[in-house]
Amino acid sequence: MVGRELGVSSWAEVSAGLQAATDPAFAPLLLGPVLKAQVVRFAGWRSSLNYGYEDLRFGVPVPVGGLLRLRLQLAALHDRGSSLEIVLRQTFEAAGVAEPACTGCWRLRLVP
């Protein structure tokens, strides 16, 4: 199961409002929650806690009108006794560009 691709989101357009809110390189992180919800859901758990990001790398900025999608891979799974820690490798892809817009690992804890 570890190393398995979990899925790919649909393409999302980077709007002018999104770009105005932040540096263009950070657009993937702002669209991240919407795109993640298209790929994974953690139903049946009492709570899920965002445990942070690691190894974030920003590649190409995505211009207004550009398209982004998210590819998720299960990087690690750890039983922490009272919770389950999941590490998801995120790759934000920009349409028409070979280099990723952003890569990194998202850690979260699921509490039964």
C-alpha positions, 0 to 999 in steps of 0.5 A, a space after each residue: 500500500 505504501 508507495 501507491 498512487 491514491 489519485 489525481 484531482 481535476 484541473 483547477 484554474 488559478 484565478 486573478 483573486 487567488 494570485 492577488 492574495 499571495 505570491 504566485 509560487 504559493 498558488 498550489 498551497 492555496 488550492 491544495 485543500 480543494 484539490 485534496 478533497 477530490 482525491 481523498 476523504 477520511 470518513 469514519 474517524 473522529 478527527 483528522 489533524 493537519 500535522 504539517 508539511 515537510 520537504 516543500 519545494 516550489 518549482 514553476 510559478 503558475 500564472 493567472 489562468 494557468 491550470 493546476 492539478 494534484 497527484 497524491 501518493 501514500 508515502 508512509 503509514 505509522 501506527 501511533 497507538 492512539 492515532 494513525 499517522 499518514 504521510 501523503 506525497 503531493 505533486 502539484 502539476 501545471 498544465 503544459 509544464 514538465 516541472 512540478 509547480 510544487 512538491 512536498 509531504 503532508 503529514 496528518 493524524 487520524 484519531 478513531 
